[in-house]
Amino acid sequence: MHQTTKGNNLIADSGATKTEWCLTGGGEILQRFYGKGISPVYQTEEEIAEEIKLQVWPYLKESEIHSIHFYGSGCTPDKSHLVEKALYSSFPIESIHVYSDLVAAAHSLCGDAAGIACILGTGSNSCEWSGSEIISHVSPLGFILGDEGSGAALGKQLVGDALKNQLTLGLKEKLLEEYHLTPALIIDKVYRQPFPSRFLASLAPFLLSYIADDSIYRIVYSGFSDFFERNVMQYDYHEQTVHFVGSIAWHFADILRKVATTKGITIGQIEQSPMPGLINYYK
């Protein structure tokens, strides 16, 4: 069982580009604001500390905080102490806990119950949760080798199909026009510019806009099918309910449920963000 903390909790959910900060007390949101993404993979302890000092502390300097629960991509056990120290420099309290974004999904979706927690956003990830810890995890491997069903993987399939003329007539031109792209620019963004996964994931709204088209529907359906087969079906999925968080899962929930049904998988919650579940977790 998790410890229900008395007093005010500061909960943070940090992705690649932004961090959502929520100060809660008695299950109520006292303050909510957004800052830049924080990642111990790309930033030093000093850079993270500076970010918190400039972006977070000014909002909370008058607030009483009893515990901090920070969830972020890249916050693996070997890196989490960097974020803990950086938080401590602005908020010198004893109760500071740093977890991965996968634990955020598990705490938010499963809480103290066993289940399978999945993320489908820019990237994808999944784990089997005992109710208190991750007991099985299939590595997502990133968008080049894996990340099935993610915005980046679906975007990769979309541009590949567009440039190899596999989309319904006219859709390739619409894609290039709507995103002000050329084939040469796509190659540059994917192979030469930083953060190609973010670029590819930024094309996901196009999939949503044209989902009624067979060539687009096929990309999403196939991506979700691969996600289940290569990740979820390696867990005890016959016995456990499978839950999802993330923008891709949320916007394409109908297709996600349809694919799951064909594979005998029971879907539970599908949430856009882990924050409502995290607030509930620390009530």
N, C-alpha and C positions, 0 to 999 in steps of 0.2 A: 504493500500500500504506500502511496506517496504521502508525504507529510503535509497536512493542511497547515499553512503558516498563518499565525496571528499577525495583525498589522498589515501594512501596505506592501504589495508585491510589485516589483517592476519586471514586466515580461517583455522580451524583445524577440522578434522574428526577423532574421536577417537573410536576405537573398543576395544575388550577385550585384544588383543595382541599388536596392533600397532596404532600409530597416524600419520596421514598424515597432514603435515603443508604446507600451500601455502601462500606466500606473493604475493598479486596482486595489480596492479595499472593500471587504465585505461582499465580494462578488460584483461590485459596481465599478465601472470605468471612471476613474477620477481625472485622468489626463490621457490624451492619445495624440501622438505626433509621428512624423516620419523624418528619417535622416538618410544619409548615404549608406550603401551596403558596406558591411564590415566582414573581412575575410582574413584569417591568419595565414591563408595560402599565399595571398598577394600583398599583404601588409605586415610590417614589423610591429612589435609590441608598442613601440614609441608612436608610430603612425596611428595605430588604433586608439591609443590613449589620447592623442591630440584630437582625433575625430570626436571622441566622447566628450572631451573637455569643451570643444567648440559647439558641437551640434546637440548634445544631450543635457549636459549639466545645467546650462542656462534655463532650460524649461523646468528643471526639478530642484534647483538650489534651495527653494523654500519648502520642499516636500520632505516628509518623514518616510524613509524607505527601510523596511525591515529585511527584505530579501530580494535578490535579483536572480531571474531565470532567463539566461540568454541562449537562444537557439540560432545556429547559423550554418550555412554551407561551409564545408572545410573545417568545422570544429570537431575534428577527430580527437581521440584521447591524447595523442602526442602533441597536439597544437592548442588544445583548449586552455592550458595554463597561461598562454600569452594573452588571451582575451580576459581571463580572470584577473590577471595583474593589471591590465589596462583599465578595466572597470574599477578595480580597487583604488587606483590613483585618483579618481574623481569621487568615488563612493566607498570610503573606507569602512565597510561593514563586514561582519563575519560570514554572513550567508550569501555567497555568490556561487551560482551553479551555471556551468556552460555545457551545452549539449549540441549534438549534430542536428541538422534539419530533418534527418530521418527519425530521430527520437522525438522531435517536435510533432511529426506526423503521427507517431505511435501514441504519445501522450494526448494529443488532440482528438484522434479518431477512436482509439481503443481504451484510453484511460487505464484503469486497473484490470481490465478484462483482456483475455488472450484474443489474438486476431492477426490478420495480415494487413500491414499498413503500406500504402504505396503513394509515391509522388509522381505526378505527371505535369510538369511545367516546362521550363526551358530545357531541363534535363529530366531524366526519370530515375527512380530508385524504389526499393522495396525491402521489406523485412518481415520475418515472423516474430511476433511479440508475445511474450509469456504473460504479460500483465504487469511485469516489473523490469524486464530487460529484453534486448534483442537476442533471440536464440538461434536464428538462422538468417543469413544475408547473402544474396547473390549479387556480386559486384556489377554495377551498371555499365562500367567500362568506358563511359564517355560516348559522344555522338559518332565517332569514327568506327568504333568496334561494337557499340551497343546503344544504350539510352533509347531502346525501342519505345515507340509511342510518345516520345517527348516532342516538344515544339521544334527542337533542333533536328531530330531525326525525321519528323514529318516534313519539315522545311527542306531538308536535304533531298528527300524523295521527290518533293514538288519541283524543285529547280532541275533535278536530274531528268525527271519526266518531261518538263517543259523544253529543255534544251535538246532532248532526244526525240522531240515531237510525239510524245506518248499521250498528251492531253487532248481533249476534244478540241476540234478546230476553233481557233479564235482565242482560246484561253491563255496560250503562251503570250500572245500580244497584249492581252489584258493585264497579265502579271507584270510584264516588263514596263508597261505604261503606268500602271497604278503605283509601282514602287520606284519609278524613274531609273530603271535598270537597263543594262545592255548585257549580252553574253560575256563580254570582256570584263565588265564591272563585277559581275557575279563571280567570275574566276578570281579576280583580284581580292574581293571581300572574303572568299572562302579559303584561298590558299596563301594570301600575302598579308592581309590585315589581321590585327589582333581580334580575339573573341569572335571567331566565325560562328560559334554555336548561337550567340546572341543574334547575329544577323539572320541566320537560318530560322530561328524561332520567331523572329519579327515578321515572318511571312505567314504565320499561322492564321491571322485574320482573313487572309485570302481563301484559305481552305474553308473557313466558316461561311464566308460570303457565297461560295460556289459549291457548297456541300451537296446540293441537289443534283449536281452533274456526276455521272457515273465514274469518270476518270479521277475526280477529286475524292468522291466517297470511298473509292477503292483504296486510295492512299491511306486514309484514316483507319478504315476497317482493317486493312492488312497490318498497319503499324500496331494497333491494339492487339490483334491476334498474336503478333510476334512478342509483344510485351508479356502477355499471359503465358505463352508457351515457353519462352526463354527465361522467365523470371518467376512469376506467381506459381506456375505448375511444378516448380521444384520444392515448394513448401507443402505443408499438410493442408492443401486447399479443400479437400473433401470434408474436413472437420471444421475448418475456420471460415469466418466471414471475412471478405476482402473489402477494405475501405480505401478511399482515395482522397487526396488533397492536391490542389494545383489548378492552374487556369485551363490547361488542356483537358483534364478530366472533367472539369466543371462545364466548359462550353460544348464538349462533345459527349456529354453524359449518356444521351440516348443510344449512341453507337456503342459506347463502352459497355453498357448494360446488355445490349443485343449480342455482342461478341462473347461476353461472359456466359450468357445463357446457353450458347451453342457448345460451350466447353464444360458445362456443369459446375460453374463457379457462382457462388452466392455473393452478391454485392450488397454492402451495407451503406454507409454514408459516402457521399461525394460532396466535398466542400471546396470552395475556391481558395480559402485561406485557413491556416491552422489556428489563427488567433482566437476566434470565438471558443473553440474547444479548449485552448490553453487557459483562457480566462476561467472557464468552467472547471478545469482540472485543479486550479489553485484556489477555488472558492473556500 
